[in-house]
Amino acid sequence: MKRIVNACIAGIFLFSAAYAARTAEIPVKHQSRVERMIKEAADAIYDNQVLSKTSAKSASAVYDPEFAAVLIDSSKNGFGMVSNVTNPISHSGNTFVMAYRQWIGIAGKAGAIGMAYSLDNGETWTNASQLNADAPGILEGRYPSAIGAGAYPFIAWTETNPTSGIDAEGKPLFTMDMLGWGGGYMNSPAYIGVASSNPEGLWMGCPDYSEEPDGTGHINMTFTTWREFDANDVSSHNMYLFRSTAIGEGSVTFSAAEKILDAKTYFEPGSADGSTTSDALISVNNNGVGYVANVAYWHPDYADLVDNNAYHTFKFRKTSDYGQTWTTASFDPDVPYYYVPDNVFDDNIFDVYLPSSQYEVVYGTDTLIVDALNGEEDAILDTLNYPGLFIGYDNDMIVDQNGGVHFMCLVIPESEQAGYIMPTVHEGCGFYHLYCADPASESAEWEVSFVTSMQNTWRFNYGTSSRAWQSFFPAMATSSENPDVLYVVYPKGNIYKEYSESEGDTLLYMKSYDIYVNRSADAGRTWQGEINVTNTDDFDEICAHADPDATDDKVYIVYQVPEYSIHTVDNDESDAVPEDYMNRIYFMTVSHPGTAVAETPVLPDVFVLEQSYPNPFNPLTTIAYHIREAGEYRLDVFNTLGQKVTTLFEGFRESGSYDARLDGSRLSSGIYFYALSGKGRTQTYKTVLLK
């Protein structure tokens, strides 16, 4: 799944032959065994229409975004970050890690895996190159992700071998800095799971890291297989879970692959042309509660048995023990997976943000969809009724500290014509937020809010491809200080000309794609309004990912800027999209101007402990903590055997922010834990002493 779920490999990456709607009145077809495509008869309507988009000129202008951006590196093309299920950036405290496909020259391979890390809150970065140059890697990496929590920066990706003779081959690999942050010693690539028993053709991977109060870390990763049963049959689009069994000093081991979502049995079958089943998302909180989810239709054997769930929408399973075990039943006896009922969307979206019916009206030579009749001179073609809503493939999920689930998703009305959707029919077509405090409960109550319209962005071709509605995805982040503070990050088009009656002009014109950030201070119930954080007319910014961990006023993002003077995928630009060019990779810290946190001061109870800095350290490191409630506290340091090595302070503290200094001059190199305790609560972090 990315952009469009399609099992065809064109050259060096998964690519689709499907297309998206060009304008509002053209529905997009989705047949049960064929992925999305344009209605054939619709092309003739716009043969003589020209939608104008100025070319981004990254080679001829100075890049100067609205917010300061740090250039990290470049990729030969942009497909390393094209999937929203991957997570290319992660951090803990002041330390960041980023994974990406790395430029190694115009003649070099596109699949070299690079890593960059920062020890100073993203201000400066150090790069590590070609991490998959050693066996079993062969510089054919795809879809890399990063995990920055814990003591060791961790990188994972899928490695392909185009000369193996196996269609859609893909093996999950990882590497980590064995000396911890800034150590600069990456181990050779190793297989995730048990290589001899891994399913074939594992592609998109979604990573997650959670940590118990005692500092024990857990890595859970989902991967999607593309050829488990038949190289050309994506009905085998099953999803697998790999779970860490031990994270030690510079090493990690994984369990064998576990089938976590059985798409072949329970979801609508696909074919060699495509699938309507998305990849899996996973999120587990630090209390061990989490979910794995994807978007799909039920298999025909189950579609008539499941109550109130005919829509293309979320199916999921739950864990309460950091991913060790998962639910095998749901509130519906016919299927083992929970789901979001159709009435959640009907009750909260239809006739609230999207109409359940509209008039189709003709203005001169152009055809538009409007909400109501506004003139007798207009010829009424028909009344359009929408039988349902379609949830897109490229979504995001976060589980909060209380076990509640946030979904960020794309919503489009379905057409009366079976098998079609209408992505530009109304300004309500766009990104939506869903939240449920306990989605595995039979009495689950979902809250739905509208985040942003994508109607105008989806009107335009994406590059020279007409699959625009499948070319943008939202990415979420939550504040580590206040779980009610949410961010969503996404690219969208910057429209600069609207309809002008005096000019007889019904066309919109687009300058470029920019990155937008929206923020909520009340767990997604309301949104403060998007801000354009790049705002560059001469450049396109695409494939934005958010670090899942933000603060009350800062969110950290990574995105790409195509260099349109360097086309790298093939010799034919007639069907090129922005990812087909060399792409520069940027990191940006966005300090959001929203002030709703002060108006809604939901703060962590008692105290907040931060990651020590620097980490690793030699011999001094600083530990910051914030006391919310005055009282008796203590800050202790322990070794890996659980033995206390020192107490940094013990006594009464007023509310406020404090720093403590750990001096490791008399300690041995290794991992240590520091724990802040008081008011019946303890919070623990790891730190690494390297001498």
N, C-alpha and C positions, 0 to 999 in steps of 0.2 A: 504494500500500500504506500505510496507517497505520491502526492498529487492525485494519482488515480491508481487504484489497485490493479496491477497488470503483471502478468508473469513473463512477458516478453522482454528479453534482454537485448537492447540495441547497443552494440558495441561494448562499452565498459560499465554500463549502469542500467538499473531497472528503468524502463521508459514505457510510456503508454501511447497507444494509437487512438485513444478516446479524446473527445473534444467537449468544450463547454459552451454555454449560451453566449451569443454575441450581443443580443439586445433583449429587451424585456419580453417581447411577445414570442420569442423563440424558446420553446421548451426543450429541455435536455433529456434525452432518452436513457432509461436504465432498464434493460431487459434482464430477465433472470439469469441468462448465461452470457450476457455481453455487457461490458463495462460502459460507462456513460459516453454518449455520442450525440452529435447534432441531428435533429430531425432532418431527414434528407430533403424534404420539400421546402424547408425554410431557407436554404442557401439562396434560392432564386430571388427572395424578397430583397436581399441586400447586396446583390451583385454589383450594383452601380453606386452603392453608398461607400464613402470613405471616412473612416474614423481616424482623426488626426492625433498623433502623439509625438511630441518633440523627442528627439533622440537624446538619451543621457550621454554626456560628453566627458566621461571620466579621464580621457586622455588629454583633454584640452583645457581643463580648468583646475584650479586649486581646490582641494577638498576641504571645506570649512563648514562642518555641521553645526547645528544650533547649540548642542552640548559637546563638551570636549570629548574626543574619541582618540583611542590609542591604537595605532596600526600594529597588529600582532604578526601577521605573515600573509602569504598569498597561497591560493590553491589553483591548480591547473584548470579546474572547473568548479562549479558551485554545488555539485551534487552531494558532497560530504555532509552538508547541513540541511539537505532538502527535506528530511523527515522530522516531523514534530515529536515523534516518540523518542528520538535520541536526545541526549542532554550534553551538549558540548562544553558547558561551563558549570563549575561548582566551586564552592568555597566554604571555609570554616574560619571564623574570626577574620584576621587580616590576610590570610593565605588563600590564593586562588589557583585553580588549575583549569586548563582549557585543552581540548582535544580537537584535531582537525586534520583534513587531508592537505598535504603540504606541497607547495610548488618546488620542484627540483629541476626546473628548466623546461623549455618548450619541447625538447626531445625526450624528457624524462617521463616516467610513469605518473599517472594521476593518483595512484593509490598509496603513495608514501604517507605514513601516519606521523604527524608532528604533535608535539606537546609544548605548551607554554605555561609557566607558573610565575606567580607574583607573591612576594613576601611582604609587600607594603601596600596592601589594600587596592591593588590594581594600578598603581601609579607607574611602576616599571615592571617589565616582564623579561624572563629568560626562556629561550627556546631550546628544545631538544629535538633532534632531527632524525627522520627515517627510522623510527622505532621498530618497524617491522622488516628491516633489512635482513635480520637473521631468521633462519628456519625456526618454526614452520611458516613464518611470514615471507612474502616475496614481493613486497611493494605493490600489493593488489588489495589494499585495505578499503573498506566501505563503511560509512555511517558510524564514525567514532563518537564515543561518549566519555565523560570524565566524572569521577567521584572524588571530591576534595575533602570530605569529612574524615575524621580519624587522623592517624599519624602518618599515613603514606598516601601520596597522590596516586590515583589508580586510573588507568586508561583501558578501554575495551572497544573492540571493533569487530567487523566481519571480514575475514580474509578469503578472497576468491582465487581460483586457479583457472584462467580461461583456456589453458592448454590441456586440462585434465580429460577433456572429452565428456564431462558430466555437465548437463545443462543446469544453470542456476546454482552451481556449487557455492557454498558459503560455510565457513567454519568460524565459530566465535573464539577470539583470542583476547589476551590481556597482557599488560605489563604494568609494573609499579616501581617507584623509586625505593629501592631496598634500604636506603639510608634515611628515608623520611624527607620532609620538605627541604628542598634546596640541596639535597645530598648529591644529586647528579649521577646516580648509579642505577640505571634502569635494567631490570632483569630481562633476559631474552624472552621473546613472546612465548606464551604458554597457552594451551587449550583451556577454555572454560568447560567444566564438567569432565566427563570421561570420553576422550576422543574416540575410542573404539566403539562406543555405544551411542554417540550423539546422532540425532536425526540428520539426514542430509539436507543441504540447502538452507541453512539457517541464515536469515538476513537481518531485518530491522531489529535492533536491540534497544530495550528501554531499561536503564539502570536505576536502582534506588538504594540508599544507605540509611539505616536507622541504628540507633544506639541506646542500649539499656542504661539505667541510672548508674550502674557500676562501671560503665565505659565499654562494655562488650559491644562490639559492632557487628552489624549484619548487612551483607550485600545480597540483594535480590535482583535478578535480571531476567526479563522476558525476551525471547527471540521467536520470530515467525519463520516457519519452514515453507519453502516454495516447491519442494519436490520429494516429499516423504514417500509417496506411493507411485507417482508417475511424473516424469520430468516435465511433461506438458499438461499437467492437470492440476490447476490451483484449487481444486476441491480439497486438496490435501493441505490447505492453508492453516494447519494447526499451530498453536502457540505453546511454547515450552518455557518452563521456569528453571533457572539455575540459582542455587542458594549457597552462600558461603558456609562452609562447615567449620572453618577456623581462620582467623585473621591474626597472624603472629608477627614476630619481629621481621619485617621485610618479606612476608610471604602470605599467601592466601590460598586456601583449597576450596573446591566447590563440590557439591553433590552432583550425582548423575542427573541428566535432564528429566524433568517431570512434565508430562502433558498437563498444562494448566487450563487450556481452553480447547475443547475437541470440536473444531470447526467442521470437520468432515461429517461428523454425526449430527450435530445440532444446528448448524448454520446453513444458509442457502448455498447450494453447490456453485462452484465457479467453473471455468473452462480455460482453455489455452488463451482465450481472448481477455480474460479478466475475472475479477471476483468482487462481490459486494461486501466482503468481510474485511474489516480494517485490522491493522496490527494492534497489539496489546499495549495498554498503559499499566504501570504499577506504581503504587505509593503506599508506604508503611510508615506510621508515625513512631515516635520514640517510646511509646507505650506498647508497641507491638501490634497495634490494630492497623489493618491495611486492606487494600482491595487491588485486584487485577481486573481490568475492564477492556472491552472493545465494543465496536459498533457493528451490527449485523442484522440481517433478517433471519428469522427462524427457518430451519430446514422444512420443506413441504410436508414432511412426515409429522411435524410438530406445530406448524403454523395455525392449524385449526383447533389445536388443543389448548394453546396458551391463551389465557384470558387477557383482553385489553392490551395486546402487544403486537400489532401488525406493522408498526412503523419500523423504519431503519434506525435503530437507536441502541442505547447502552445495555450490554449484558455484563454481569460481573460476579466474582467470587470474593469471599472474605477470609482473612486470617486474623487471629488474635494472639499469635505467638511468634511474631517476627518472620512469618513466611514458612515456618516448619510444617504446618498443616493448614488446609483450606477447606471451606465448606463444600459439601457434596450434595446438598439439597437446597431448595429455595422455598418461597411461599407459594409456589405453583408445583403440584405434584408431578407434572408431566415433564419438567425440565430441571436439571441440576443447577441452573444459574439464576441469580436474581436479575431483575431488569427494571428499567424506568418505564412505568405504564404510559400508554398513549394519552390518557386523560390529563397527565401532568402537562403535556404540551398543548393539548386542546384547550384546557381551562385557563392556562396562563399566557398563551401566545395568540391563538386565534381570536380575532376581533378585539384584541388588546394591542398587539404590536403588528400583526399581520391580518388582513381581512380574510374572512372565509369565502368571500366572493367579490368579484370586481366586474365592472363594465369594460368591454373592449371597444375602443373608439378609434376612428380613423381621422387624422389631421392631414389633409392634402395627400401627399405621396408617402408620408411616413406613418407607420403604425405604432401606437403607444398603448400602454395599459394605464388607465387612470382609475381613481377611487370612485368617482361619481360623474354623472353627466354634467357638462358645464357649457351647453350651447346647442340649440336646436339644429344648427347647421352641420353638426357632427353626425356622421353615419354610424349607427349602432351596429356592430358586427354580432356581438353575442354577450351573454353574461357568463363569466368564468367562475365556476365553483371549484374550490380546492378540497379534495377528499381527505387530505392528510398532510403531515409535515415530514420532511426528510432531514435527518441528522447526518452531517457530512463525515468524512473519514479523518480529518486532521483536527483532533481535539486535544485537550489537556485535562489532567486530573491531579488534585492534591488532597490528601487526607490530613485534617487538622489534628491538633493535639488531643482533642476530645473524641476523635473517631468519626467526625463528620466528613462528608465528601463534597468537594467542590469539582464540578465539571465546567469547562469552558468549551463551547461547541458552536458549530456552524448550523444554521437552521434555514431551510428553503421550503416553500410550499410545493406539494406535488400537483401535477396537472390532472384534469379530468381524463385526459388521454392516458391510458394505462402505460406505465413504463417511462413517464417523462416527469421532469421537475422544471421549475421556473425560477432560476436564480436571480433575475433582475426585475421581477414583476412588481416589486414594491420596496419602499425604503426600509421596511422591516426585515428584509433579507439581510442577514449578517450574523454577528457573533452574540451568543447568549451565555449567561451564567446560570448554573443550577446548583443548589445546595440542599443537602439533607443531613440531619444530625445522626440518623441511623437508617441508612438505606436498606439494610437487611431485615428491617422490621416489617411485619405485614401491615402495620398502620403507619408506614413511612410517609412523612409529609415533605414535599419538595417545594422550595422557593425558587422562582424563576425571575431573572431580570434581563433587560435588554442592555447590551454593552455598546455596540456600534453598528451602523449600517455599512454594508459592503456593496450596496446596489450599484453605485456609479463605478466603483473599481471593477466590478465584474462585467460591466458593459464592454470593456475594452479587451482586445487580444492581449495575451501575456507574451510579450515579444512578438513572434509571428505565429504563436499558437493560440487557438481560440478556447483553450481550457482554463480560462481565467478563474472561475469559481473554485477550481481545485489547486490553485497556485498560491494560496495564502493561508496561514494558520495562526491561531492565537497561542501564546505561551504565558503561563501563570507563575506568580511568585507570591509568597506570604511573608509577613514580617516575623522575624524571630523574637521581636520585642512585644508584639501584640498580634495574636492570630486573627483578629478582626480586620487587620489591614491587608488588603489584597491588591495585587497589580496584575494587569494583563498587557502584553506587548504584542504588536502585530504591524506588518507593513500594509499600506493601502495607497491607492492612487491619489494624487493631488490634482483635483479637477479645477480648471481655471476658467471655463466658459460654460454657462448654463444656457437654457433655451431662451432665445430672443425672438419675440413675436414680430417686432419691427423689421428684423432682418430675415424673417422666414426661416430661421435656422433651428433645426431640431436636434442638432448634434452636440455632444459634449466633447471637450478637448482635455487631454491629460498632459501634464508636464512630466512628472516622474513619480516613482514610488518612494515613499518616505516611511520612517519608523515612527509609530505612535505608541504612547503609554497612557493607560487609563488606571485610575486608582479608586479603591473603595475603602472606607473606614468603618463599614458596618457589615463585614463578612459578605459583601457582594449584593446586599439588598438595594443599594443605590450606588451610583458611580459619579465621580466628581467632574468628569469631562476630560476627553482625550487631549493630549498635547503632542504636537509634532516635534520630536526631539532631534530629528536630523534636518528637515526643512531645507533641502538642497534641490534647487530646480535643475541643476546640471548633472545630477547623479541619481542613480537608482540604488536604493537600499533594500535588500531582500533577506529572506530566511532568518528572521530575528528569533533568537532564543533568549529566554530569561533564566538567570540563576534562580533556582527554586527558593533560595533563602534570601530575603530582602530585610530591610529595616523599616521603621515607621516612615522614614522620609527618603530612603534610597532604594533603588532597584538596579541590578547589574545585568547588562545585556551584551550579547555578541551578535554580530550580523555581518553580511557580505555586501560588497560593492562591485558589480561587474565592471571589468575593463573591456569596453566594447571594441577596442582596437585590436584585441588579441582573441580571436576565435580559436578554440582549442579542441573541440569534440570531434569534428569531422571537417570535410571540405565543403559542406553544403550549409549555407546560412539561411536557406529559404524557409526552414522550419525551426529556426533557432529560438531558444528561450534564454532569459538572462543567465541561467546556470551553465549555458554552453560556452561561456567565455571564461577567461582568467578572472578570478574573483579575489579581491582583497578582503582580509578578515579584520574586523575592528571590535574593540572592547569599549564599552561606554558605561560610566556611572551616571545615572539620572537622579538628581536631587529633585524630587517632586515638590512643587510649591503648595500642594494641598495642606490645609490646616485642620482638617476634620479630626485628627488625632487629639488635638487639644480640646476639641469640643466633646469628644467621646473618649475619655481617658480610661480605657480598659487596659490596665497594665498587668504584667505578670505578678503573681502574688509573692510577697515576702522579699525576694531578691533575684538578681540576674548575675550569673557568672559568665565571663567571656573567655575565649581562647587566648592562651598566653602568647605574647609577642616579644621577641621573635620565637619561632618554633619551626625547626629545631633551634636550640640555643647552646652557647658555650661562652662563658659560664653563667651569664645572667639572663633572666627573662622576667617580664613584667606581667602580672595577672591583675586584670581589672574586674571589679565587681560593683554592683549597684544595690544598695539597701533601700527597699521601699518602706519597711516598717522597722522602727527602732527596736533594738533588743540585743540579746546575747548571741554572738556568732563566733565561729572558729573556721580557720582555713588550714587544712592539713595536707601533707604531701605523702604519698605512699609509693612503694616500689611494686613490681609486677607480682610479688608474692603476697601483697596485701599488708606488708609491714610498714608502719608509719616511720618515715625518715626524718620529718621535721614538722613543726607547727609554725606557720607564718604569722598567725595572730590568734588570740583567744580573748574575748571580752565583749564589752558593750559597744555598740555602734549606733549612732544617730542615722536617720535616713539620709542618703546621699551617695555619691560615687567615690570609690576608693581604688588605690593601686597597692599591690603587694609585690615585693621583689624576691624571687627565688634565686639563690646563689648556689650553683652546682659545683663550686670549686672542689669540694670534698666528696662529691658523689661520683659514682662510676657512670660511664656512658650507658644509655639505655632509655627505656620508656618509664615514665612516672605518671602518676595520677594525682591531681589536686582536687580537693573536695571542700566546698563551702557548705556549712551546716548551720542551721538555726531555725527556730520556730517550727520544729518538727519536720523540716524539709532539708534534703541534701541534693546538691548538683555537682556533677563530676566532669572533668575534662582530662584529656591526655596531653602530655608534653614530652618532647624527645630531647635528651642531652647528648650531644655529639662532641667528643673531644678529639 
